[in-house]
Amino acid sequence: MNAEIERNLGEQPIARIMREHNLKPHDLVTASPVEMTHKMVSRACKGRRRTANTQWKVLQALNRASGKNYSLTDLFNY
């Protein structure tokens, strides 16, 4: 009865937002106030399902790097 959760959800809105601001995963890693890896950002963009904690880290880093104030619903569609 353990149904498999779909983990690969296709490109997420965060990828488009990062392109609009000419940001690379490294830009978010360096802007992050907490420990974060390039892999976390890359997987978030590709649509690999992220935990709430990782989503929050990516959101904070994107807001710092872009100078905007995005919400989680702007970045992820799952």
Secondary structure, DSSP 8 states (H G I E B T S, - for coil): -------B----HHHHHHHHTT--HHHHHHH-SS---HHHHHHHHHTB---HHHHHHHHHHHHHHHSS---HHHH---
